[in-house]
Amino acid sequence: MSQNFTSAGNGDWTSTANWTRNSGCCANTPPILGGYGTWNLNHDQTIDDDFQNGSSTLNIALNKTLTINGDFTSGGGATINVSGTLVVEGDIILNSRINVLPGGKLIAKGDVRVNSSNYLIIGTNVAPPPYADLVVNGDLNAFTSGDVILNRNARAAVFGDVSDNGGGGTILRVNNGAQLYVHGDVNYSGGGSTIQNNNTVSPFGLYVNGDITNTGGGSSTTTNLGDQQTLIDTNPDFLDWISIQENSPLPIELLFFKGSVSASAVNLSWATAMEENFDYFSVQRSKNGKDFEEIAQIQGAGFSRAILNYSYSDESAPAGRIYYRLNAIDFDGSYQYSNIIAFNTTGKSAAITLYPNPSKGESIVIRSEELQEQGTVYVYDLSGNLVNESEYQPGIATQFDSKLKPGVYMVTVSTPSAQSKAKLIVQ
């Protein structure tokens, strides 16, 4: 039971032809699940069932993959060293230490539960590359102070939530050089739990898209962290890595979002470097930079690894300071906002006629088929001085506050959606 086993071929873990043993009889006997000894995996192998490795040591060689089509449970006293790739289609329960080494990758399609301390270690203190990678599609749970340590060359992404069972003393540590993105929330409820980010310079290295809660006496949460927008703005390489993972929750990688003002519209343009499970863009507009409304939907490509360019012209932009943003929405309803950009606009130009013109300088009637909103009438002299300001109501004569002196004036009519000018002669 305490023999050393070495894989001899690719394929099914339980096939006798795929294993050799270091001594004794039964040279082609596969390692017993739940057994002891040392298992050296030097080939690609698959287990079509749940897997328990008892108290054995499992070494997955560089560039080799072990796929478990079920749940994986490590027994007490075991050690798992991942220099290649370990893929678990179900859940992972760690009762012993797992080391993901440089060049290695642990992919959990379900949840990961870490029992007791120091049982999930990603990376070493050697500078990357190569990286040591962790991808958790579900939740990462700590039980009875189950610790997660990310070292210098670690990259990790948790698509669900990070939490504990209230036992306390849990440690989530991102050491200098390591990078962690949590798409959901981080919620530690036990006393003495620590969320620690040791990255001392930008990029932050620790990014949480959701909320962080760390309650209980003696608990501490680092102030050195960012959110999803910080990740997008400051760490494009890490963003690229997250985006290419299977089932990545990031809908797009946005390269830029910008615009310009023309005589008739605000012209917006943007581009994506990658789209994964992406549905559409909601183009949104605001007058105060806080309350946004959707003005258009632009369909995305769904799946793309090429640079794609998009554009939209807002031909109904109101006059004044206007703010725009994009909401990128995935097929599963997840979303992310772009940066906010702002422009000073004059609104669309509408044709107006002043009557009478020439005028006696007491009032005028402004005729326009397009200006059907209330607004303001401004009268300027040829030096640009404002000499009168009155209310504009469609179909109603505009009265001046005082009689205008004879001369030439410029009349400007401004409404929420347009601005128009016409020359007025006063005799």
C-alpha positions as CSV (number, residue, x, y, z in Angstrom):
1,M,0.0,0.0,0.0
2,S,3.0,2.4,0.6
3,Q,4.6,1.7,-2.7
4,N,5.8,4.3,-5.3
5,F,3.8,4.3,-8.5
6,T,4.7,5.9,-11.8
7,S,2.5,6.4,-14.8
8,A,3.6,4.5,-17.9
9,G,1.0,5.7,-20.4
10,N,-1.8,8.1,-21.2
11,G,-5.5,7.1,-20.7
12,D,-7.6,5.7,-17.9
13,W,-6.2,5.9,-14.4
14,T,-7.5,2.4,-13.5
15,S,-5.9,0.7,-16.5
16,T,-3.2,-1.7,-15.4
17,A,-1.2,-1.0,-18.6
18,N,-0.7,2.6,-17.5
19,W,1.2,2.1,-14.3
20,T,4.5,0.6,-13.0
21,R,5.5,0.1,-9.3
22,N,8.9,0.5,-7.8
23,S,9.1,-3.0,-6.2
24,G,7.3,-6.2,-5.4
25,C,4.6,-8.0,-7.3
26,C,1.9,-6.6,-9.4
27,A,4.1,-4.2,-11.4
28,N,1.2,-2.9,-13.4
29,T,-1.2,-2.4,-10.5
30,P,-2.8,1.1,-10.5
31,P,-2.5,3.1,-7.2
32,I,-5.5,2.3,-4.9
33,L,-7.7,5.4,-4.5
34,G,-7.6,6.3,-0.8
35,G,-4.3,4.5,-0.4
36,Y,-0.8,5.5,0.6
37,G,2.6,5.9,-1.0
38,T,3.8,8.2,-3.7
39,W,2.1,8.6,-7.1
40,N,4.1,10.2,-9.9
41,L,1.9,11.2,-12.8
42,N,4.1,11.6,-15.9
43,H,1.3,11.1,-18.5
44,D,-2.2,12.5,-19.2
45,Q,-4.8,10.5,-17.3
46,T,-8.5,10.6,-16.5
47,I,-10.6,9.3,-13.6
48,D,-14.2,8.9,-14.5
49,D,-15.4,9.0,-10.9
50,D,-15.0,10.7,-7.6
51,F,-11.4,10.6,-6.3
52,Q,-10.0,10.3,-2.8
53,N,-6.2,10.1,-2.4
54,G,-6.1,9.1,1.2
55,S,-2.7,10.0,2.7
56,S,-0.6,9.6,-0.4
57,T,1.6,12.1,-2.2
58,L,0.5,12.9,-5.7
59,N,3.0,14.6,-8.1
60,I,1.6,15.9,-11.4
61,A,4.5,16.5,-13.8
62,L,5.0,19.6,-15.9
63,N,2.8,19.7,-19.1
64,K,0.8,16.7,-17.9
65,T,-2.9,16.7,-17.0
66,L,-5.0,14.7,-14.5
67,T,-8.8,15.1,-15.2
68,I,-11.2,14.0,-12.5
69,N,-14.8,13.7,-13.8
70,G,-16.3,13.9,-10.3
71,D,-15.4,15.3,-6.9
72,F,-11.9,15.3,-5.4
73,T,-11.1,14.8,-1.7
74,S,-7.6,14.8,-0.3
75,G,-7.1,12.9,2.9
76,G,-5.2,14.0,6.0
77,G,-1.5,13.7,5.7
78,A,-1.5,13.8,1.9
79,T,0.5,16.2,-0.3
80,I,-0.4,17.2,-3.8
81,N,2.1,18.9,-6.0
82,V,0.7,20.3,-9.3
83,S,3.4,21.2,-11.8
84,G,1.1,20.3,-14.7
85,T,-2.7,20.7,-14.7
86,L,-5.3,19.2,-12.4
87,V,-8.9,19.6,-13.7
88,V,-11.8,18.7,-11.3
89,E,-15.2,18.7,-12.9
90,G,-16.9,18.6,-9.5
91,D,-16.1,20.0,-6.0
92,I,-12.7,19.9,-4.2
93,I,-12.4,19.2,-0.5
94,L,-8.9,19.7,0.9
95,N,-8.0,18.0,4.2
96,S,-4.3,18.3,3.4
97,R,-2.0,20.6,1.5
98,I,-2.0,21.2,-2.2
99,N,0.8,23.1,-3.9
100,V,0.3,24.6,-7.3
101,L,3.8,25.2,-8.5
102,P,5.2,27.5,-11.3
103,G,3.9,26.1,-14.6
104,G,1.0,24.3,-12.9
105,K,-2.7,25.0,-13.0
106,L,-5.6,23.9,-10.8
107,I,-9.1,24.2,-12.4
108,A,-12.1,23.6,-10.2
109,K,-15.4,23.5,-12.1
110,G,-17.4,23.4,-8.9
111,D,-16.6,24.7,-5.4
112,V,-13.4,24.5,-3.4
113,R,-13.5,23.8,0.4
114,V,-10.3,24.3,2.4
115,N,-10.3,22.7,5.8
116,S,-7.8,23.8,8.5
117,S,-4.8,26.0,7.9
118,N,-2.3,26.4,5.0
119,Y,-4.0,23.8,2.8
120,L,-4.1,25.8,-0.5
121,I,-0.8,27.3,-1.6
122,I,-0.5,28.9,-5.1
123,G,2.9,29.7,-6.4
124,T,6.3,30.3,-5.0
125,N,8.5,33.3,-4.3
126,V,10.3,33.0,-7.7
127,A,9.6,35.8,-10.2
128,P,7.3,34.8,-13.1
129,P,7.1,33.4,-15.7
130,P,6.1,30.7,-15.4
131,Y,3.0,31.4,-13.4
132,A,1.1,29.1,-11.0
133,D,-2.6,29.4,-11.8
134,L,-5.9,28.7,-9.9
135,V,-9.3,29.0,-11.5
136,V,-12.4,28.3,-9.4
137,N,-15.7,28.4,-11.3
138,G,-17.8,28.1,-8.1
139,D,-17.2,29.3,-4.6
140,L,-14.1,29.2,-2.4
141,N,-15.0,28.3,1.1
142,A,-12.7,28.1,4.2
143,F,-13.7,25.9,7.1
144,T,-12.1,26.0,10.6
145,S,-9.4,28.6,9.5
146,G,-8.7,27.1,6.1
147,D,-6.0,29.4,4.7
148,V,-5.4,30.4,1.1
149,I,-1.9,31.8,0.3
150,L,-0.9,33.3,-3.1
151,N,2.8,33.8,-3.6
152,R,4.8,35.9,-6.0
153,N,4.1,34.1,-9.3
154,A,0.5,33.2,-8.5
155,R,-2.6,34.1,-10.7
156,A,-6.0,33.2,-9.4
157,A,-9.6,33.9,-10.3
158,V,-12.7,32.9,-8.3
159,F,-15.9,33.3,-10.3
160,G,-18.2,32.8,-7.3
161,D,-17.9,34.0,-3.7
162,V,-15.2,33.6,-1.1
163,S,-16.5,32.8,2.4
164,D,-15.8,31.0,5.7
165,N,-18.1,28.9,8.0
166,G,-17.7,31.3,10.9
167,G,-14.9,29.4,12.6
168,G,-12.6,32.3,12.6
169,G,-8.8,32.7,12.1
170,T,-9.1,32.4,8.3
171,I,-6.3,33.9,6.2
172,L,-6.6,35.1,2.6
173,R,-3.1,36.4,1.7
174,V,-2.0,37.9,-1.6
175,N,1.8,38.3,-1.4
176,N,3.8,40.8,-3.4
177,G,3.6,39.9,-7.1
178,A,0.6,37.7,-6.7
179,Q,-2.8,38.5,-8.4
180,L,-6.3,37.5,-7.4
181,Y,-9.7,38.4,-8.9
182,V,-12.9,37.6,-7.1
183,H,-16.0,38.1,-9.2
184,G,-18.5,37.7,-6.3
185,D,-18.4,38.8,-2.7
186,V,-15.9,38.1,0.1
187,N,-17.6,37.3,3.4
188,Y,-15.7,36.3,6.5
189,S,-17.8,36.1,9.7
190,G,-15.4,34.5,12.2
191,G,-13.2,36.5,14.5
192,G,-9.6,37.0,13.8
193,S,-9.9,36.5,10.0
194,T,-7.4,38.3,7.8
195,I,-7.7,39.6,4.2
196,Q,-4.2,40.8,3.4
197,N,-2.7,42.2,0.2
198,N,1.1,42.7,0.3
199,N,1.4,44.3,-3.2
200,T,2.9,47.6,-2.4
201,V,2.8,49.3,-5.8
202,S,0.2,49.4,-8.7
203,P,-1.2,47.2,-10.0
204,F,-3.1,46.3,-6.8
205,G,-3.0,42.6,-7.3
206,L,-6.3,42.0,-5.3
207,Y,-9.6,42.9,-7.0
208,V,-13.0,42.2,-5.7
209,N,-16.0,42.8,-8.0
210,G,-18.6,42.4,-5.2
211,D,-18.7,43.4,-1.6
212,I,-16.2,42.7,1.2
213,T,-17.5,41.8,4.7
214,N,-15.0,40.7,7.4
215,T,-16.7,40.8,10.9
216,G,-15.7,39.5,14.2
217,G,-13.3,40.6,16.9
218,G,-9.7,41.0,15.7
219,S,-10.5,40.7,12.0
220,S,-8.6,42.9,9.6
221,T,-9.1,43.8,5.9
222,T,-6.5,45.4,3.7
223,T,-7.1,48.9,2.3
224,N,-4.8,48.1,-0.7
225,L,-7.3,46.6,-3.1
226,G,-9.3,47.4,-6.3
227,D,-12.5,46.4,-8.0
228,Q,-13.3,45.2,-11.5
229,Q,-13.0,48.7,-13.0
230,T,-9.5,49.1,-11.4
231,L,-8.6,45.8,-13.0
232,I,-9.7,47.0,-16.4
233,D,-7.9,50.3,-16.0
234,T,-4.6,49.2,-14.5
235,N,-3.8,45.5,-15.2
236,P,-4.5,44.6,-18.8
237,D,-2.3,41.5,-18.7
238,F,-4.1,39.9,-15.8
239,L,-7.4,41.0,-17.3
240,D,-6.5,39.1,-20.5
241,W,-5.7,36.0,-18.6
242,I,-9.0,36.0,-16.7
243,S,-10.9,36.7,-19.9
244,I,-9.6,33.7,-21.8
245,Q,-10.5,31.2,-19.0
246,E,-13.4,28.9,-19.8
247,N,-16.7,30.3,-18.3
248,S,-15.0,33.6,-17.5
249,P,-17.5,36.0,-16.0
250,L,-15.9,39.0,-17.7
251,P,-18.1,39.8,-20.7
252,I,-15.5,41.7,-22.7
253,E,-12.1,43.3,-22.8
254,L,-12.8,47.0,-23.7
255,L,-9.8,48.7,-25.3
256,F,-11.2,52.2,-25.3
257,F,-14.4,54.3,-25.2
258,K,-14.3,57.8,-26.6
259,G,-16.3,60.3,-28.6
260,S,-16.5,63.7,-30.3
261,V,-19.0,66.4,-30.9
262,S,-20.1,67.4,-34.4
263,A,-22.7,70.0,-35.6
264,S,-25.5,67.4,-35.5
265,A,-24.5,64.7,-33.1
266,V,-22.3,63.3,-30.4
267,N,-20.3,60.5,-32.1
268,L,-19.2,57.7,-29.8
269,S,-16.7,54.9,-30.7
270,W,-15.2,52.0,-28.8
271,A,-13.4,48.7,-29.4
272,T,-13.0,45.3,-27.8
273,A,-10.0,43.0,-27.9
274,M,-11.9,40.0,-26.8
275,E,-15.6,38.9,-26.3
276,E,-16.6,35.8,-24.3
277,N,-20.3,34.9,-24.0
278,F,-21.0,38.5,-24.7
279,D,-24.5,39.7,-25.7
280,Y,-24.8,43.5,-26.3
281,F,-23.8,47.0,-25.3
282,S,-26.3,49.3,-23.7
283,V,-25.4,52.9,-24.6
284,Q,-26.4,55.2,-21.8
285,R,-26.7,59.0,-21.4
286,S,-26.9,61.3,-18.3
287,K,-27.3,65.0,-17.7
288,N,-25.7,64.9,-14.2
289,G,-23.2,62.0,-14.5
290,K,-25.1,59.9,-12.0
291,D,-28.6,59.0,-13.3
292,F,-28.2,57.2,-16.7
293,E,-30.8,56.2,-19.2
294,E,-30.4,53.8,-22.1
295,I,-30.5,55.4,-25.5
296,A,-29.5,52.5,-27.7
297,Q,-28.5,48.8,-27.8
298,I,-25.6,47.6,-30.0
299,Q,-25.3,43.9,-30.6
300,G,-22.0,42.2,-29.7
301,A,-20.2,39.4,-31.5
302,G,-20.8,36.8,-28.8
303,F,-17.3,35.1,-29.1
304,S,-14.3,36.8,-30.6
305,R,-10.5,37.0,-30.2
306,A,-10.1,39.7,-32.8
307,I,-10.2,43.5,-32.3
308,L,-13.8,44.7,-33.0
309,N,-14.7,48.4,-33.5
310,Y,-18.1,49.8,-32.6
311,S,-19.7,53.3,-33.1
312,Y,-23.0,55.1,-32.3
313,S,-24.1,58.7,-33.1
314,D,-26.4,60.4,-30.7
315,E,-28.4,62.7,-32.9
316,S,-30.8,63.7,-30.2
317,A,-28.3,64.9,-27.6
318,P,-29.6,67.7,-25.5
319,A,-27.7,71.0,-25.1
320,G,-25.3,71.4,-22.2
321,R,-22.9,69.1,-20.3
322,I,-23.8,65.4,-21.3
323,Y,-22.3,62.2,-19.9
324,Y,-22.1,58.8,-21.6
325,R,-21.1,55.3,-20.6
326,L,-21.5,51.7,-21.8
327,N,-23.0,48.8,-20.0
328,A,-21.6,45.6,-21.5
329,I,-24.0,42.7,-20.8
330,D,-23.2,39.0,-21.0
331,F,-25.6,36.2,-22.1
332,D,-26.0,35.2,-18.4
333,G,-27.0,38.7,-17.4
334,S,-23.6,39.6,-15.8
335,Y,-22.4,43.1,-16.8
336,Q,-19.7,45.7,-16.4
337,Y,-19.7,49.5,-16.9
338,S,-17.2,51.4,-19.0
339,N,-15.5,54.6,-18.0
340,I,-17.7,57.8,-18.2
341,I,-17.0,60.4,-20.8
342,A,-18.5,63.9,-21.0
343,F,-19.1,66.5,-23.7
344,N,-20.4,70.1,-23.9
345,T,-23.0,70.2,-26.6
346,T,-25.2,72.8,-28.2
347,G,-27.9,70.4,-29.3
348,K,-29.2,69.9,-32.8
349,S,-29.7,73.0,-35.0
350,A,-33.3,73.9,-35.7
351,A,-34.5,76.5,-38.3
352,I,-36.2,79.5,-36.8
353,T,-37.8,82.7,-38.2
354,L,-38.2,85.9,-36.3
355,Y,-41.3,88.1,-36.8
356,P,-41.4,91.0,-37.3
357,N,-37.9,91.5,-38.5
358,P,-37.1,94.4,-38.5
359,S,-38.6,94.8,-35.1
360,K,-39.5,97.7,-32.8
361,G,-37.5,96.0,-30.0
362,E,-40.5,95.3,-27.7
363,S,-41.3,91.7,-28.6
364,I,-40.9,89.1,-31.3
365,V,-42.6,85.9,-32.4
366,I,-40.2,82.9,-33.0
367,R,-41.6,80.5,-35.6
368,S,-40.2,77.0,-35.8
369,E,-41.6,73.6,-36.7
370,E,-38.8,71.8,-34.8
371,L,-38.6,73.8,-31.5
372,Q,-41.6,72.4,-29.6
373,E,-40.2,72.4,-26.1
374,Q,-40.0,75.3,-23.6
375,G,-36.6,76.9,-23.3
376,T,-34.8,80.3,-23.1
377,V,-34.4,83.2,-25.5
378,Y,-31.0,85.0,-25.3
379,V,-30.4,88.3,-27.1
380,Y,-26.8,89.5,-27.6
381,D,-25.5,92.7,-29.2
382,L,-22.7,92.6,-31.8
383,S,-20.1,92.8,-29.0
384,G,-21.4,89.6,-27.5
385,N,-23.0,91.2,-24.5
386,L,-26.2,89.6,-23.2
387,V,-28.9,92.3,-23.3
388,N,-32.0,90.3,-22.6
389,E,-33.1,86.8,-21.4
390,S,-36.7,85.7,-21.7
391,E,-38.7,82.5,-21.5
392,Y,-39.4,80.7,-24.8
393,Q,-42.8,79.0,-25.2
394,P,-43.7,77.6,-28.7
395,G,-46.3,79.7,-30.4
396,I,-46.3,82.5,-27.9
397,A,-44.7,85.9,-28.5
398,T,-41.5,86.6,-26.5
399,Q,-41.6,89.8,-24.6
400,F,-38.4,91.7,-23.9
401,D,-37.7,93.0,-20.4
402,S,-37.0,96.4,-21.8
403,K,-37.2,98.0,-25.2
404,L,-34.1,97.2,-27.3
405,K,-32.2,100.1,-28.8
406,P,-32.0,100.3,-32.6
407,G,-29.3,98.1,-34.0
408,V,-28.4,94.5,-35.0
409,Y,-28.7,91.7,-32.5
410,M,-28.2,87.9,-32.4
411,V,-31.1,85.9,-31.0
412,T,-30.3,82.4,-29.6
413,V,-33.1,80.0,-28.6
414,S,-32.0,77.1,-26.4
415,T,-34.2,74.1,-25.5
416,P,-33.3,70.7,-24.0
417,S,-32.8,69.2,-27.4
418,A,-31.7,72.0,-29.7
419,Q,-30.1,75.4,-30.0
420,S,-30.8,77.9,-32.8
421,K,-29.7,81.3,-33.8
422,A,-31.0,84.1,-36.0
423,K,-30.2,87.8,-36.7
424,L,-32.6,90.5,-35.5
425,I,-32.7,94.1,-36.7
426,V,-34.3,96.7,-34.4
427,Q,-35.3,100.0,-35.9
